[in-house]
Amino acid sequence: MITAQEWGSERSAMKFFRLYSGTDGQSHFEPLDTSEGSEFLNATRPATGLLIRTAFAPHIVNFHRAPRQRWVITLAGSVDIGLGDGTSMSFHPGDIFLAEDTTGQGHTATPHDWIRAYINLD
């Protein structure tokens, strides 16, 4: 399995990750399947809301948890997501992560003119 640090060492066409709470109370990255048979691609899924956020949100710079399970799609700019173990990953336009770290310490987000779409799943 590729680690978040290994994945981030080279820019690929699209980053596609899950951000989740581990049993250790910390947030972790997990790469998601982008193969032809991926359960996440080429299928319609239910969603409960869409928010396109352009404004800076000061609370995200500090450790926080995802308020709900949702997809986060970077539309413009970029964001650096930091974890409690010191790992960080940058997301650029076209990159997607599934935010599921609704418990535990959470993550930080350092935005750089970040415009993103949140697609709520619950």
DALIN-V595576 format. One record per backbone hydrogen bond with DSSP energy under -0.5 kcal/mol. CO is the residue of the C=O (numbers start at 1). NH is the residue of the N-H. If there is no record, write none. Layout:
co/nh
CO/NH
CO/NH
This chain:
co/nh
3/7
4/8
5/9
6/9
7/10
10/12
15/96
16/32
17/98
18/20
18/30
19/100
19/101
20/22
20/28
22/25
25/105
26/22
28/20
30/18
35/38
38/41
49/120
51/53
51/118
52/54
53/116
56/58
57/60
58/61
59/62
60/109
64/107
69/121
69/122
70/99
71/119
72/74
72/97
73/75
73/117
74/94
76/115
77/93
78/112
79/81
79/91
80/82
80/110
81/89
82/108
83/86
87/83
89/81
91/79
92/95
95/74
96/17
97/72
97/99
98/19
98/100
99/70
100/21
100/102
101/66
106/27
107/64
108/82
109/111
110/80
112/78
115/75
115/76
116/53
117/73
117/119
118/51
118/120
119/71
120/48
120/49
